[in-house]
C-alpha cells in the first residue's frame, strides 16, 4: 500500500496547492527579492510551468482550479519566517516539499515526474514575477495557418475500408502525437504529429474530420477519408489552448470550427474544412462578482444540436456565453452569469441542458440552451470534475447526470429534466443532488457510461494511493446500493510495476457500448498501455501496447464524440 507522501496528501503542480486554501489568508506585508536564477534555469522553469502547471494556476498565476501562485503567496517574509499571525510563509524548501509530495486536493506528487533539480528550479521559479506572454492577433493566426491539402485535392469518398464510426482518437501526451486506433481490430491505424499534450479531440458533424487542440495552441485537422489518415491543415490559436468544437446544427455541418484559448483569453472562429481564421473575440472583462479579471480563460466549448450556437465557458469570470454562429460578421452573444471557475462539462441525455463544473465554487451550473437562460446552480462536494459527465436513468430518481470530484471522495448524481411523460413523476427532484456514491478517495477525473450499458465507470488517477490511482470502480446502475467492483487496470495490463504510479484514466466506450477502453498513463520513460474491457463481464479483452504508445491519456470514440453520447 502506497501511503500519501505528504501531510498535505496529493494533486499536480497543475493544481498546487488546493489543499492549502484554508491557510492562505493574507498577502505578505514585507517584500523580499526572489531567489536568484540563471537565464537557463528561468527558461527551464518557464517550460515546465507551461507544460505542467499553467492549466490550473493560469499563465499569470492568479489561480483557478489551482491556488494563486503569485510571489506574494510563494515568497517568505523579509525576516525569513515561515509563519506569522497564522499565515503560512512558503519559500523554496516548503515549495519543494509541496511540489514533490503533492496535496490532498488532487495535485499529484511530482517526484515521480520531475528530477530533484527540476523541483528546485520550479520552487524558485514560482517565486519570480510572472512573465506576461505576448498577445495573439487575427494576423498572427493567419501567419500560422497552413493549408496542407486544399479541399479540391481531397478524396470525394472514403478511400479505405476502416469502420470510421469505431475509431478511437488517442492523445499521446508527452510525444505531441495522436494515435488513431481501429476499435474493431484494436490495431494502431496511424500516429500523427499534433500540438503538445492534446487536450481534446473533436469530430466534424459528418464524422470525416478529426480536430485536435494542443496545450501549445496548435489545432490540427485530420482527414480520415484518405487511404491512411492525413493532416490537411493546421493553425495556431495562441500560446495555450484547451478546447475546440465544430458547427453541428442542420445546414452548418462542418462549416465552422471554434477554438478557445487560455492565453490570450479569447476564442477564434475558423473555416471548418480548412481552418482559415475568420474572427477573434476577446473574453477579458468583469467576473460574476463584479471585478475585472485580466486572464479569463476559455475552458470547455460545446456545439448545440438544437440551434446554430456554441456554449462557451469562460473560466475566471464565471460567465457562460451562447455564441450564435448563423451570422459571424454580426455575431450575437448571450452572456449568462453562473459561478467561478468554470471548467468542463457535458450535455444531459436530452441535449437541451449543458452542465458545467464551477469547480472553485463547488457548484455545477446548468444552462437551458432552448431558452438561453441559467436553469440551476447546484451545490456539490469539493471541486467537481465531470469530464463530459455520465447520463443514466436512476432506479429511484429517474434521469440523472453524474460528476466525480477532484477534492472529495464521492460521485454526485444530479436529477435532470425530461420531456418524456414516463419521467414526469421525477420532476420534483430536478436540479437536486439525489445521491452521492462513495468512493475510496478523491482525485477523480472522469465518469462514464453508455445507453447500452448498466455500468458506471469511475477513475481516480490523481489520488496519491497506488491502490486508487491504478484502478477503476464499476457501479451497477440498476442497483446502486451494491458496492462497486474494483478493476485493477495496472495489474490487468501485464506490464511490470514501476516506481511511478501508472494512472488509470479516461474511460471511453466503443461505438456499440460493449467495450470500455482505459488508458494506463505511465511515466514518460515507462511503457504505457490501453486496456480494453468487456463491459458485461468486466474481463480484459485486449491490452494495446507499443513502444510508440507514449503516455496515452484522453481517448475519443468517433461515433460517441460526434453524437455526444456519454
KEROZA-774387 format. One record per residue: x, y, z of N, C-alpha, C in turn; residue in one letter. Coordinates in steps of 0.1 Angstrom, whole numbers, plus 5000, padded with zeros to 4 digits. Layout:
# residues N
XYZXYZXYZA
...
***
This chain:
# residues 566
500849885000500050005000500950125000X
500650214990501450334989500850444998X
501450485008500950595017501150725011X
500250825014500350955009501751015013X
502351075004503751125006503851245014X
502751315016502851445023501751455033X
502051535044500951555053499851635046X
500151695034499151765027498351665018X
498851545016498251445008498751444994X
497851474984498351474970497651554959X
498151614947497451674934498451694923X
498651824912499651844901500151984902X
501452004901501752154902500752224894X
500052144885498952204878497752234887X
497852204900496752244909497252284922X
498552324923499252354936498552464943X
498452484955498152374964496652394968X
495852324962494352334965494152314980X
494852214986494552174999495052285009X
495852375005496352485014495452605014X
494252595007493352705006493052775019X
492852695029492452745042493452825050X
494752805046495852865054496452985046X
495953005034496453125027495453235030X
495753325039494753425044495153565041X
496353605039496653745036497953755028X
498153865021499353885013500453925023X
501653915018502853945027502954095028X
503254135040503454275043504854325039X
505754235039507154275036507654205024X
508154285014508654225002510154195004X
510554084997511954054996512254004982X
513554014979513953974965513753824963X
513253774951513153634949514453564948X
514553434949515753364948516453384935X
517753384935518553404923518353284913X
518253314900518153214890518953254878X
519653164871520353194859519253194848X
519653254836518753264825518353124820X
519253024821518952884817517952824827X
518052854840517152794849515752864847X
515752994845514453054842513752994830X
514552974820513952914807513352774810X
514152694818513652564821512352564830X
512352664840511152674848509952724840X
510152814831509052864822508452754814X
509352664809508852554801508052454809X
508552414821507852324829506552384834X
506552504838505352574842504252564832X
504652594819503752594808503152454806X
504052354806503652214803502852154814X
503152184827502652114838501652194847X
501752324847501152404858500152514854X
500452574842499652684838498152654836X
497852524833496452494831495552514843X
496052494855495252514867495552644874X
496752694873497152814880497052934872X
497052924858497053044850498353084846X
498453144834499753194829500253304838X
499353394843499753494852499753454867X
499453324869499553254882498453314892X
497353364887496353414896495453304902X
495553184897494853074902493453054896X
492952934897491652894893491352764899X
491452654892491352524898492452504908X
493652554905494752554915494852694922X
495652704932495752824940496552934933X
496353054938497153164934498653144937X
499553154927500953134928501753264925X
501153374928501953504926502953514937X
504053584935505153594945504653634959X
503553704960503053744973502653624982X
502353514975502053394983503253294984X
504153304974505153204974506453234981X
506753364982508053414989507853415004X
508953395011508953415025508953565028X
508653595041508753735045510253775045X
510453905046511853955046512653905058X
511953875069512753815081512953665080X
512453605069512653465066511753375074X
510853425082509953335090508953265081X
508653135085507753055077506253085081X
506053125094504653165098504653295105X
503553365103503453495110501953525111X
501453535123500053555125499153455119X
499553325119498753215114498853195099X
499653285092499753275077500953195074X
500853095065501953015061502853095051X
504153105054505053165045505753045038X
505853055025506352935017507852945016X
508352995005509752985003510252854997X
511552854993512052744985511852604991X
512252585003512252455009510852395010X
509852485015508552435016507852415003X
508152494993507652474980508152344974X
509452314976510052194971509252074976X
508852074989508151964995506751954989X
506052064987504752064981504752004967X
505752054959505852014945506151864945X
507151814953507551674953506451584958X
505751624969504851534976503451544973X
503051654967501651674963500751724974X
499451744972498551794982497251704981X
496451714991495251634992494151684982X
494251804977493251854968493251794954X
494251704951494251644938495551674930X
496551744936497751764930498751644932X
499151594920499951474921501351504927X
502051404932503451424936504351424924X
505151534923506051544911507351484913X
507651414924508951344925508951224916X
507751184911507651074901507951134887X
507851264885507851324872509051414869X
509451494879510551584878511751534886X
512951574882514151544889514151644901X
515051614911515251694922515751834918X
516551844908517051974902515852054897X
514951984889513852054883512852094894X
512652024904511852064915512352184922X
513652184924514252304930514152434921X
514252404908514152514898512652574899X
511652484900510352524900509952594913X
510552554924510352614937510852754937X
511952784930512452914929511752994918X
511352924907510752994896509453064900X
508652994907507253044911507353154922X
508553184926508753304935509153424927X
509353414914509653524905508453594900X
508553714896507353784890506953714877X
505653684875505253604863505553684850X
506053614840506153674827504853694820X
504653804813503353824806503653794791X
503053684786503253644772502753754762X
503153754750502653844740501153814736X
500453914731499153894726499153814713X
498053764708498053694696496853734688X
497053804676496053864668495553774657X
494553824650494053754638495153744628X
495953844626497053834617498053734621X
498353724634499253614639498653474636X
497353464637496753334633496853314618X
496653414610496753394596498153364592X
499153424598500553394595500953244599X
500253194609500553054614499752944606X
498752994598497852894592498552824580X
498452694580499052614569497952524563X
497552554551496652464543497452364536X
497652254541498552154535497952084523X
496652044524495951984513494652064511X
494552144500493252214497492152114495X
490952164497489752084497489552014484X
489952084472489752024459490751914456X
491751894465492651784463492451664473X
491351674480491051564490490151464483X
490051344489489151244483487651284483X
486951234473485551264471484651164479X
485351054483484650944491485750884499X
485350804509486250734518487050634510X
488450644511489350564503489850444510X
489350414522489750304530488550224534X
488750104539487650014543487550014558X
488150104565488050114580486650154585X
486150104596484950144602485250274609X
485050384603485450514609484550544622X
483350494623482550514634483150464647X
484050364646484550304658486050324659X
486550434653487950474655488050544669X
489150534675489550604688490650704685X
490450824688491550924687492150934701X
493450894702494050874715495250974716X
495151064726496251154729497451084734X
498651104728499951064733500551184738X
500351214751500551344757501951394755X
502951324760504351384761505051374748X
504551304738505251294725504651394715X
503551464719502951554710502351494697X
501651374700501151304688499751254691X
499051204681497751154682497751014675X
497250914683497150774677495750754673X
495450714661494150674656494150524657X
493350464665493250314667491950264662X
492050154655490850084649490150014661X
488950054664488249994675487749854672X
487649814660487249684656488449584657X
489649624652490749534652491749554663X
491549664670492449704681493849734677X
494049764664495349794658495549944657X
496749994659497050134656497050154641X
496150244637495950274623497050374618X
497150484626498150584622498450664634X
499750714635500150814645500550934638X
499951054642500251174635500751284645X
501651364641502151474649501051584651X
500951624663499951734666500651834675X
499751914682500352004692500751924704X
501451994713501851924725500751904735X
500651774740499651744750498251774746X
497851714735496451744730495451724742X
494651824744493651824755492451754751X
491951774739490751704734490851684719X
490151584714489851564700488351584698X
487951644687486551664684486351624670X
485151584667484751534653483951624646X
484151634633483251714625481851654625X
480851724622479451674622479251554613X
480051554602479951434593480751314597X
481651334607482451224612483651194604X
483951284594485051264585486351324591X
486251434597487451514601487651494617X
488851484621489251494635489951624637X
489551694647490151824651490851794665X
492151834666492751824679493251964683X
493351994696493952114700494952084711X
496252124710497252104719497352214729X
498052194741498152294751499152404746X
499752384735500652484729499852574719X
498452554718497652634710497552584695X
498152474692498152434678496852344675X
496152384665494952304661495352224648X
495052094648495352014637494051954631X
493951954618492751904611493251774603X
492651664607492951534601491851474593X
492051434581491051384572491151234572X
490151164576490151014577489650944564X
489351024553488950964541490050924532X
491250964535492450924527492650774530X
493450704522493850564525494450544539X
495250644543495750654557495450794561X
495050814573494650954578495751054575X
495351174571496251274567495951404573X
496951474578496851614583496651704571X
495551774570495351864558495452004561X
495452044574495652184578495952204593X
496752304596497052344610496952494611X
496652534624496652684627496952694642X
497552804645497852824659496852934665X
496252894676495252984682495853084692X
497053054698497653134707498753054714X
499153094727500253034734499752904741X
498452904745497952794753496452784751X
496052654748494652634744494152504750X
492752484751492252364756491052314748X
490352394740489052354735488852394721X
488152304714487652334700486252254699X
485452304690484252224686483852284672X
483052194665482652234652481252284652X
480652324641479252364640478452244636X
477452214644476652094642475252114638X
474752234639473352254635473052234620X
471852184617471552144603471752264594X
472452244583472852354574474152414576X
474752384588476052444591477152334594X
476752204590477652094593479052114587X
480052104595481452124590481852264585X
480952354587481252494581482252574589X
482052564603482852644611483552554622X
484652604627485252554639485552674649X
485252644662485652744672486752694681X
487652774685488752734694488952834705X
489052784717489252874728490652864734X
491152984738492552984743492553024758X
493652974765493953014778494753134778X
495653144768496353274765496553294750X
496253414746495553514752494053474755X
493353534765492053504768491053544757X
490653454749489853484737489453354730X
488553364721488153254712488253294697X
488453204689488553224675487653144667X
487153194655486353114646487053094633X
487052974628487752934616486852864606X
487252854594486552764584486752614589X
485652544589485652404594486552314586X
486552334573487352234564488752274560X
489052404564490452454560491152514572X
490452554583491052624595491452764591X
490952814580491252954577490653044588X
491553134594491053214605490053324600X
488953344607487853434603487653544613X
487753514626487353614636487953574650X
488253674658488753654671487853744681X
487453684692486653754702487353744715X
487653864722488353864735487353834746X
487853774757486953744769487353824781X
488353914781488653994792487454074797X
487354084810486154164815485854144829X
484654164833484254164847483754014850X
484053984863483653854868482153864873X
481653744877480253744883480253824896X
481453844902481553924914481654074911X
481754114899481854254895483254304896X
484254214895485654264895486354234881X
487254324877487854304864488954194866X
489054104855490053994855490754004842X
492154004843492954024831493153894823X
492753774829493053654822491853554823X
490753594819489553494819489653394807X
490153274810490453184800489253104795X
489253064783488152994777488452844780X
487552784787487652644791486952554781X
485852494785485152404776484252474766X
484152414754483252464744482452344738X
481152364737480352254730479452314720X
479052234710478152284699476752234702X
475752324701474352294703473852204691X
472952114694472252034684470952104680X
470452204688469152254685469152394680X
470352464680470452594675471852614668X
472052714659473352734654474152814664X
474652744674475152814686476152724693X
477152794699478152724707477952774722X
478252684731478252724745479752734749X
480152854753481552894756481652924770X
482452844778482552864792483852944795X
483753054802484853144805485253124820X
486353064822486753014835486753114846X
487553214845487753304857486553394859X
485853434849484753524851483453454856X
483353324854482153254857480953284847X
481353334836480353374825480253254815X
479053224812478753124801478253204789X
478853194778478553264766477853174755X
476653214751476053144740476253214727X
477153164718477553234706476853184694X
476053274688475253244676476153254664X
476353144657477253154645476553164632X
475253194632474453204620474953314611X
475553424618476053534610477253584618X
478453534614479653564622480153704620X
479653774609480053914607479254004617X
478153954621477354034631477053934642X
478053904649478053794659477153834671X
476253754674475353774686475753674697X
475853734709476253654721475353684733X
474953574739474153584751475053544763X
475253634773476153614784475353574796X
475653464802474853414814475753414826X
475353474837476153464849475953324856X
477053264860476953144868477853144880X
478953084880479853084892481353054887X
482253094895483653064892484152934898X
485152864893485752894880485352784870X
484752824859484152724850485252634844X
484952504843485952414838485352324827X
485052204830484552114819483052074822X
482452004813481051964814480551894802X
479251864803478651794792477151804791X
476551754781475051764779474351664788X
473151694791472251594797471751504786X
470951404790470551304780469751364769X
468951474771468151534761468951624752X
470151664756471051754749470351894748X
469551924757468952064758469752134769X
470152074779470852134791472352104791X
473152204792474552184794474952204808X
475652114814476052114828477552134829X
478052234836479452264836479852284851X
481052234854481652244868482152384870X
481652454880482352574885483152524897X
484352464894484952384904485552454916X
485952584915486452654927485252704936X
484052704930482852734938482152614944X
482652494940481952374944480452364940X
480252404927478952404921478952344907X
477852304902477552274888476552364883X
476852434872475952534866475252454854X
473952474853473152414842472552524834X
472752514821472252614811471152554803X
470052624802468952574792469252644779X
469752564769470152624756468952654748X
467752604751466552634744466052774747X
466052814760465652944765466753044765X
468052994766469153084767469353144781X
468953064791469053114805469653004814X
470153054825470652964836469452884841X
469552754841468452674847468652644862X
469952634866470252594880471652614883X
471952644896473252634902473152534913X
473852414912473752304921474952294930X
474752304943475952284952476352144952X
477752124952478251984953479451984963X
480051864964481251854972482351924965X
483551914971484751994966485151954952X
485452054944486052054931485451954922X
484251974917483651884907484451884895X
484651764889485451754876484751644868X
483751674860482951574853483551514841X
484651584834484851554821483651594813X
482951494806481751524800480551484808X
480851414819479851364828479351224823X
478251184829477651054825476151064828X
475351014818473851024819473350884820X
472350864829471650734830470350754838X
469550654838468250654845468450584858X
468350664869468450614882467150534886X
467350414893466150334896465150404905X
465550504912464650574922464350714918X
465350784911465150924909465050964894X
465050864885464850894871466150944864X
466051024854467251074846468251154855X
469451114855470551184863471751204855X
472551304859473851334853474851324864X
475951264861476951234872478251314870X
478851354881480151414881480951354893X
482251334890483151304901483851424907X
484751414916485351524923486851504924X
487651614921489051614924489351624939X
488451694947488751724960487851644971X
487051544966486251474976486051334971X
485651244981485551104978484151054975X
483451124966482151094961481951114946X
480951044941480451074927479051134930X
478751254925477551324927476551294915X
475351254919474251234909473251344910X
473051424899472151534898470951494889X
469751514895468451494887468351594876X
468051544863467951634852466451624846X
465951734840464551734835464451644823X
463251604820462951524808461551564803X
461351574790460051594784459251474782X
459851354785459051234784458051214795X
456851184791455751164802456151054812X
456950954808457250844817458150894828X
458851014827459651064837459051174845X
457851204842457151324848457151314864X
457051194869456951174883458251214891X
459351234883460651264889460951414889X
459951494884460151634882460551704896X
460051664907460251724920461751714924X
462551624917463951604921464851694912X
464351744901465151814891466051924897X
467351914893468452004897468751994912X
468451874917468951844931469951734931X
470851734940471751624942470851514949X
470651404942469851294947470551184953X
471851174950472651064957474151104955X
474951064965476451064964476950924966X
477650874956478250744956479550754962X
479850674973481050684980482150604972X
483350664971484550604965485650614975X
486750534973487850534983488650654985X
488550754976489350874978489050974967X
489651094968489451204959490351174947X
490451274938491351264926490751204914X
489351204913488651164902488751264890X
488951214878488851304866487651274857X
487251144856486251114846485251004852X
484051024848482950914850482350894836X
481950764834481450734821480550614821X
479450624813478550514810478150524795X
477150444791476750444777475250394778X
474450444768472950404768472750254768X
473750174763473550034762474249954774X
474750034783475549974795474749994807X
474849894817474349914830475449944840X
476549994836477650024844478050164844X
478550224855479150354856480550334860X
481450374852482950354854483550484860X
484350474870484850584877486350574879X
487150674876488650664878489050754890X
490250744894490850824905492350844902X
492750894890494150894886494950994894X
494351094900495051194908495051174923X
494651054927494751014941496150964944X
496750994956498150964959498350814961X
497350734964497550594968497550514955X
498550424954498650334943497350254940X
496850204951495650114950494450194945X
494450324945493350404940493650464926X
494850514924495250574911495350474900X
495550344903495750254892494550164889X
493350204895492250124893491050204887X
489950134884488650194881487650124890X
486650204894485550144901484350134892X
483550024893482450004884481149984892X
480250074891478950074898477950004889X
477049924895475849874887474749974889X
474350044878473450154879471950094881X
471849964880470449904883470249894898X
471349884905471249874920472449944926X
472350074929473450154934473650134949X
472950044955473150004969474349914970X
474649844959475749744959477049824958X
478149774965479449834964479949814950X
480849914946481349904932482449784931X
482549734919483649644917484949714914X
486049674920487349744917488049664906X
488449734896489149684885490649734885X
491549644887492949684888493549694874X
493549814868493949824854495449804853X
496249854862497649834861498049694861X
497449614870497749464871497249394858X
496049434854495449374842496349404829X
497049504829497849544817499049444815X
499449374825500549274824501949344824X
501949474825503249544825503849544838X
505249544839505849534852505549664860X
505549644874505349754883506449854882X
506149974883507250084882507150164895X
508250244897508250334909507150444907X
507050494895506050594893504650524892X
503650594897502250544896501950534881X
501150434878500650424864499150454865X
498750574861497450624864496450574854X
495350504859494350454850493350564848X
493250614836492550744833491750734821X
490650804821489750844809489150714803X
488050664809487350554803486550604791X
486550524780485750554768485150434763X
483850434760483150324754483450324739X
483350204733483350184719481950224713X
481850214700480550264694479350194699X
479350064700478149994704477949974719X
478850034727478750024742479149894748X
479749804740480149674746481549674752X
482349774750483749774755484049904762X
484949904771485450024778486950024776X
487550134771488950144769489450244780X
490550204786491150284797492650304795X
493050424796494550454794495250424807X
496350354806497250334817498450434815X
498450544821499350654819500550634828X
501650584822502850564830503750684829X
504950674836505950784835506450794821X
507150904818507550934805508450834799X
509250764808510150664803509650524805X
508450514811507850384813506950344801X
506750214799505750164789504350194794X
503550254785502150274788501350174780X
500050184782499150094775497650144776X
496850084767495450094768494849954771X
494049944781493449814785491949824781X
491549724773490149714768489449604776X
488249644781487449554789486149524782X
485649404785484249374781483349434791X
482449524787481649594797480649504805X
480249394799479249304805479949214816X
481149154812481849064821482849134830X
483349254826484349324833485749254832X
485849174821487149104819487949164808X
489249154809490149214798489949144785X
489749224775489649164761490949184753X
491649294756492849324748493649434756X
495049414755495949514760496649574748X
496449704745497149764734498349834739X
499549784735500749854740501849844728X
502649944728503649954718504650064722X
505950044719506850154722506450294718X
505650304708505250434703504050484711X
503450404720502350454728502950524740X
503250654738503950734749502850804757X
502750784769501750844778500450874772X
499650764769498250784764497450844775X
496550934771495650994781494250984775X
493751104770492351104765492151024753X
490950954752490550874741489150914737X
488950934724487650984719487150894708X
486150824711485550734701484750824691X
484950804678484350894668482850904669X
482150794670480750794670480150864683X
480750824694480250884707480551024708X
481751074703482051214704481251294694X
481051234682480251304671478851334676X
478251244684476851254688476651284702X
477751314709477751354724477051244732X
477551124730476951014738477850984750X
477351004762478150964774477150944785X
***
